[in-house]
Amino acid sequence: MIETKQELEKAVLVYFSLKEGKSTFGHTQALDELKSLAETAGAEVVKSYYQFSDNFDSRTMIGRGKVTEIAEFVEANSVSLVIFENELSYTQLRNLENEIKCKILDKSNLILDIFAGNARTAQAKLQVELAQLEYSLPRLTRQWTHLSKQYGGIGTKGPGETQIETDRRLIKKRISVLKEKLNKINIQRATQAFERKNFFRLSLVGYTNVGKSTLLNLLTDSDVYVEDKLFATLDTSTRVLGIKKFDDEEIISRFPKKVLISDTVGFIKNLPHNLIESFKSTLSEVVESDVLLHVIDVSNPNFEEQMSVVKDTLDEIGVKHNRVIEVYNKVDSLKNKDIISGLRVKHKDAVFISARKGMNISALLRKIKDALTSEDAETVIRLKPHDYKGLSEIYKKTEVKEVKYMKTGIKVRIKTNNTNLEYLERKN
């Protein structure tokens, strides 16, 4: 049997920016990231274009001259795909395809395609499908132009609905069904979250491909899927903290409760809004966590810009967390070690590690323990007589210092954080 290698699609990248616009990334970094996305999707990038202008062309965004230049290159080099960093309107997509004579995608569409290929669980697949449908809904005319005319005469009489209107109605119905299914999953997740009240909870957040899954595997002795590409992880993975291969079990044993760690989908600049909305249920892990570990690829020259993107995305999904540990990863890949010295002065509470090589993990564990127990305080809880169920729950959630059985009830002196204390006070 002869194995045939699938030929990669040839792709051209395009980046447009207004001259007065203040982009977080420069055009070189933006195109490099877009190239990584294209390669993740299975394309071969053969050329990149960028353009700065005082205003954008409403027909094509980049103007007639640049369109002609790209069209000539596409034809001469058998290119089948042009990808724009910028989000394109329906009109711009249609005009560009007509003039360049090949498939046109914008970054949002490209990311959705990657997510569709990487979704593993039922929840992730539902989330991606929902985002795809919400993205395509305003662009239906582009897909149905050959059916947009409604013909009259014999055999064509009906409810008066064009194909576009029919398709739009069906998509809206499917969106409604998907949201209902995701809502049911959210209820299940809320139940699971309640059952996890007996644990400390951490969440790994960060830009895509900074090493979150590698760190999760290291901290939990797991084998979560890891690959050096963008968006290798979509599904939230939750594991129990425990490291058998290092001498760090002594630190872990001093934690008052077991610790759960959740890995989450990576962020990226200009992540499609529909995708953020669809994945809010998955990212609820972040909202409910006791501590966030913000993992940063310190070997990336644009790590500060990536940090800003993560913080902005967390703000967008409504996460305002007081306890965040900045974890600078991949220090082993850093050529200029002076960068770390400067960061240590600027970010005194940060930790510098290599998840791949297991460097400085003890320091990270100590930092986690301090963050989880920093707000612990002693207080007294009073239970009704014979409320042994309530007492059992207190033992599960807190560090019990003293128990006194009296005629009027049970007096329990505990040490715990504010979150657990508020929960127990509501229960009692």
N, C-alpha and C positions, 0 to 999 in steps of 0.2 A: 504494500500500500504506500502510495506517495503522499507525503504530507505537504499541503500547500499553505503558505503563510499568507494571512489576510493582508491585503495592501491597505496602508493607512490613507485616510483622506488627507489631501493636501489642503492646508488652511492658511489664510492671510489674516493678520490681526490689524485692527484699526482703533486708534485712540484719539478722541477729540476733546479739546478743552478751550474754554473762553480765556482770553488773555488776562482778564481781571479776576478770573476764578481762582480761589485758594484751595487747591486740592491737597488732601493729607499726604498722598503719595505723588512723587514726580512721575513724568510720563514713562521714564525708563523702568521704574519699579512697577508701575501699573501694567506695562506691557509684559514684563517678566512674569508677573503673577498670572496674567491672562494666558501667557504661553504655557505655564504649568497646568492651568485648568484645561486648556485645549489638549495637552498631551495626556492628562488624566482621562479625558473623554475618548482618547484614541485617535487623535489627529496629529499630523506632522506639520509643524509650522515652518513655512518656507520664506515668509517675509512679514515685516511689521511696518505699519505706517502710523505717523502721528501728525496732528495738525492743531495749531493754535490760531484762533481767529477772534476778531472783535465781536462777532455774532455768529449764530449757527443758521444754516440753511433749513428752513422748515420742510423742504421737500426731501432732502437727503442728509441733513445735518452737516455734511462735510463739503458741500458745494460741487458744482459741475466739473471743475478742473480736476479735483482729487478723485472724483468718481470715475472720470475718463482714464486717469492714470492707473487706478486699481483695475478697471475693466480690461485694459490692454494687457496688464501683467497676468491677470486671471486667465485670459484667453491664450496667451503665449506659453503659459506654464501648466496648463491643464489643471488649474486649481478648482476644487469643487465646493469650497466653503470659505466664507468671509465672516469673521467674528468681530463685533464691536464691543469695546469696553463699556460704551454708553448704552443706556436703555433707549430703544427706538420705538417710535409710535407706529401704529398700523400703516399710516400713509408713507412714512419713511421706509419701512420694511418693503412695502409693495414697490415703491419707486426704485429702491436700490436693487431689488431682484430683477426688475425690468431692464435696468441699465447695465448692471454688471453681469447678468446672465448666469448666476449661480445661487446656491443656497446662502441666505443671510441669517445669522443669529446674533442676538445681543448677549451680554454676559449673563443676564438673568436666565435666559433660555438655556444657555450652556450649563449653568449650575444646576438647573432643574433636571437636565439630562443626566448629569453625573449622579445626582441624588437618586434618580430613578434606577440607575444601575447598581447603586450601593445599598439600597434599602433591603433589609433582611427580614425584619419582623413585620407582622401584620400592621402594627401601629405605624411604623415608619412608611410602609407602602401606602397606607391611607393618607398620611400627612403629605407625602409627595404628590399623590394623585390630586388631592385637594388644591395644592399650590399650583400644579400644572393647569388645572381647569380654570382657576381664578385668573391665572396669567393669560390663558388663551381666550377667555370670554370676550374681552374687548377687541380681539384680533380675529374674530370669526370671519369677517368679510374677506380677509386675505385668503382664507382656506376655501371659501365657497363662492368665489367670483364667477365661476362657470355655471353656477346654479342660481345666481342672484336675480335673474330675470324670471318673472312668473308669466308663463305663456297662457293664452286663453284658448277657447275652442273646445271641441268634443274630447271628452276623456280627461279634461284638466280641471273640471269644476270641483271645488273642495271648500274647506273652511276659510280660504283666503290667506293662507299662511305660506310665506316663502320658505325655501329650504334653510336659509339663514335663521329665520325666526324659529323654525322647528328645532334646529340644532341648539340655538340659544336656550330655548325652553327646556330641552332635555338635559343640557349641561347644568342649568340652574337647579333642576330636580336632583341630579346626581350630586351636586355640591351640598344640597340640603341633606341627602342621605349620608354622605361622608361625615358631615358635621355631627349628625346624630350618633353615628358609630363611634366617632372620636369622643363624644361626650360620655358615652357608656364606658369607654376605656378610662376616661378621666375619673369617673366614679370608682372604678376598680383600683386605679392608682391611689386615690384618696384613702381607700380602705387599707391598701398596702402601707401607705404613709403612716396611717394611724397605728398599724401594727409595729411600725419601726420606731415608735416613741421610746422604746426601751433601749435604743441605741443612740450614740452620737452619730451625726451625719455630716459627711464632707462631700463636696462636689468639686470636680476638676473642671475649670473653665479656661478658655484661651483661644488663640488664633488657630486655624487649622494647621495641622502638621507640625506642632511644636513639641510633640512627644507625650501627650496626655495618656494615651493608651499604654505606652511603654511604662510610664510611671505607675499606672494602675496595676499592671501585671507585676511590677516589682514590689509594690506595697502589699499585694494580696496573694502573691504566689499563684497568679492566674495565667490564662493563655488567651486573653482577649485578642482579636484579630488586629495585627499591626502591619502597616505597609507605609513606605516612604512616598506617600502621595497625598494630594489634597482630598479631604472628606472621605478618608478610608473608614472612619467611624461615623455612623448616623444614629444607631440605636443606643440608648442609655444602658450602660452596663453597671450593675451594682454588686460589690463584693465586700467581704469582711476583711478588715485590716489584720495582717498577720504575716510576718517575714521569717521564714524558717532558715533561709540561707545566710542570714547575717546574725550578728550578736546583738540584735535590737529587740528581741523578745522581752528582755528585762524592762525596757522602756514601755513597751506595749502593755506589759502586765501591770504597770502602775496606773493605767487608765481606769477610772472608776466604772466605766461601762464599755461594752464592745463598740467598735467604730465601723460604720458602713461608709464605703467610698463609692461615689458614682462618677462615671465618665460621661461627658456630654458631647454633643455635636460641636465641631469647631466653628469659629466665626470667620468671616472674611469681609473685606471692604466691599460696600455696596451689596451686601447680601439681600436678595429680593425680599421686599416687605411681605409678600404673600407667604414666603417660606418661613419667615420669622413668626408670623401669625399662626401658621399651621403647626409649627414645632413648639408653640408655647406650652402645650401639655407635657411634652418631653422635658422642657426646660423648667417645669415646676419643681423638679428636684433641686434646682439651684435656689429657688425662692425659699424652699423649706429646710435648707441645710443650716447646720450650726456654724460651719466655717467654709469659706470658699478658698480653694487653692488656685490662684491665677498663675498658670504655667506659661512661661515666656521663653522663646527660643533666643537666648542671648547671642548666639552665633550669627543670627540674621542681622544684616546691617540696618534693617528697617524695624527693629524690634520695638522701638519707642512708638512708632506710628501704629504698629500692630496692637500694642497695649491700649492706645487711644480708641481704636476700633472696637476692641472687646468691651471697654468701659462704656462706650456710646451704645453698643448693642444691649448691654445689660440694663442701661437706663431705659432703652426702648421697650424692653419686655417687663419693665417695672421692678427690677431688682436693685434695691438699695441696701447693701449689706455692710454692717459695721465691722465684721471680722473677716478680713481678706488677707491671706498670706501670699506674698509675691514669691513665686518659685522660679528662679532663673535657671533654666535647663540647658543642656548641651555645652557646659563649660569646657568639656574635653575637646570640642571642635573649635574653640575660640583661639585664634592666632595671637591676638593682642591681649595679653592677660592684664594689662593696665586698665582695661575697661572695667574689670571686676572690682579693682581697687577703688575706682571712682564711684561705682554703683554702691559699694559697701558704705561709703561716706554719705551718699545721697539717700539711700534706702536702708537704714540701719536694721529694720525688722525683716528684711528679705533673706531668702535662703538661696544658696548657689550650689547646684547639684549636676550630676550626670545620671539620668535615669538608665541610660544604656549601659553604663559601667558601674552603676551602684555607688557613685561617689557622694559622700556627705549626707547620706540618708539618715543617719542618727540625729544630725542637727535638725533635719526636717521633722522627724518624729517628735523631738523635744519641743519644737516650735508649735506643732499641732496640739500636743498635750497642754502646753501653756495657754494656747488660744481657747481650747475647749473648757478649761477649768478656771480661766482667769476671773470669770464673773461669779464663781461659786461662792456662796455665803451660807452661814449656818442660820437656821430658823426652826421654829417649832410648829408642828401640825397636830391638831387634835381630832381624833376620830371618835365616832360613837362606840359604845360598848359592843364588843363582839364583832366589830367590823374588820374581820380578818382578811377579807377580799381587798379592802382598801389598804390594809397594812402590807399585803403581798405586793400590791402595785407600787407602794412607796419603796419597798425593798428593791424592786426592779429598776425604778427610775432614779433613785438617789443613793447617796452614801449615808446609811443610817448610823447615827452616833450613839443614840440612847433610846430605849423604849420603856415606858412606865405604864403599867396596867392599874387603873384606878376605877372606883365605883362609877364615876361620872363619864368615863371613857378611856381611850388610849392616847397617851401623850408621847409623841415621837419627835425627837430632835434630829434634824437631818442637815446635810450639806448638799446643795444643789445650785443650778443656775436659775435665772429668772424665768426662762421658758418653761422648765419643768415645774417650777413653783406655781406659776400662773395656772398651768393645767391641773395640778393637784388641788389648788384652791377652788377651781371651778367644779371639780368632781365632788368636793366635800363641802 
